[in-house]
Amino acid sequence: MTRQEAIRILMLSPFYFRMTLPDRKELIREFCTLHGKKAP
């Protein structure tokens, strides 16, 4: 899974937009790690 795919999926959640940018970055990193590819 690429970062763009992860972001596309996470943007479906209304909670994603309530998070701060550093929190979003961490969420994307964790999501990619859990689903097969590490985010930088």
C-alpha positions as CSV (number, residue, x, y, z in Angstrom):
1,M,0.0,0.0,0.0
2,T,1.3,3.4,-0.9
3,R,1.0,6.6,1.2
4,Q,-1.5,8.0,-1.4
5,E,-3.7,4.9,-1.0
6,A,-3.6,5.1,2.7
7,I,-4.5,8.8,2.7
8,R,-7.3,8.1,0.3
9,I,-8.7,5.5,2.7
10,L,-8.2,7.5,5.8
11,M,-9.8,10.6,4.3
12,L,-13.1,8.7,4.3
13,S,-13.2,9.2,8.1
14,P,-14.5,12.5,9.5
15,F,-12.0,12.0,12.4
16,Y,-9.1,12.3,10.0
17,F,-9.8,16.0,9.5
18,R,-10.0,16.7,13.2
19,M,-6.5,15.5,13.8
20,T,-3.4,17.7,13.8
21,L,-0.9,17.4,10.9
22,P,1.7,15.5,13.1
23,D,-1.0,13.2,14.3
24,R,-2.1,12.5,10.7
25,K,1.4,11.8,9.6
26,E,1.8,9.3,12.5
27,L,-1.6,7.7,11.6
28,I,-0.5,7.3,8.0
29,R,2.8,5.7,9.0
30,E,1.1,3.3,11.3
31,F,-1.6,2.4,8.7
32,C,1.0,1.7,6.1
33,T,3.1,-0.4,8.5
34,L,0.0,-2.5,9.4
35,H,-1.0,-2.9,5.8
36,G,2.3,-3.9,4.3
37,K,4.5,-0.9,3.4
38,K,6.4,1.5,5.7
39,A,5.8,5.2,5.1
40,P,8.9,7.4,5.4
